[in-house]
Amino acid sequence: MEDIPGMVTSLEDILVKEFRICQSLHSLTRDERQALTKNDIPALSTLVEQKEALLDDLGQIEDRRRMLSQNLGKEFGIQSISPSLAEISTSLSSDVGGRITHLREGILAIAEEIKVLTSGNRALAMASLDRVDAIQSFLLEIFHPTISYDRPGAPKNNSVEAVWDVEQSA
């Protein structure tokens, strides 16, 4: 039998780290919303880099948590290949199991808030891209070359005229 109390303590530590990273991601996602509303591209770039680093850290922590959960599952005789934290916490004392359950619930709650914020941020980003596309199309339509027929051998006029007419159709 391995050091179960040590593995449980390690699992709690990892869950605390995961919770803190989720809190940081939540904060960065709120900051991202502010940068999107202000069209602050340099701030957005910095925030995206910070979020990528946190997501890398989160991935590593999740891998360690999964490994510890599998080891604890084996020690407790849980038949699942990848036991959940709920399954593990039922095998622990009520104090320790309760702490793990609370950490798990906190992580899930923050993750859900991040998901909602991210969805809104994505909508803001898409609206900004649509606006840029519309402006680009408008500018390209304004400055298009005139289509005309010139007699063969006549000098070519390569100037571009701006068309300022507004279509009145509904």
JOBEL-V436432 format. One record per helix or strand of 2 or more residues. SS is the DSSP state (h for helix, s for strand). FROM is the first residue (numbers start at 1). LEN is the number of residues. If there is no record, write none. Layout:
[[SS;FROM;LEN] [SS;FROM;LEN]]
//
This chain:
[[h;4;35] [h;41;36] [h;85;6] [h;94;49]]
//
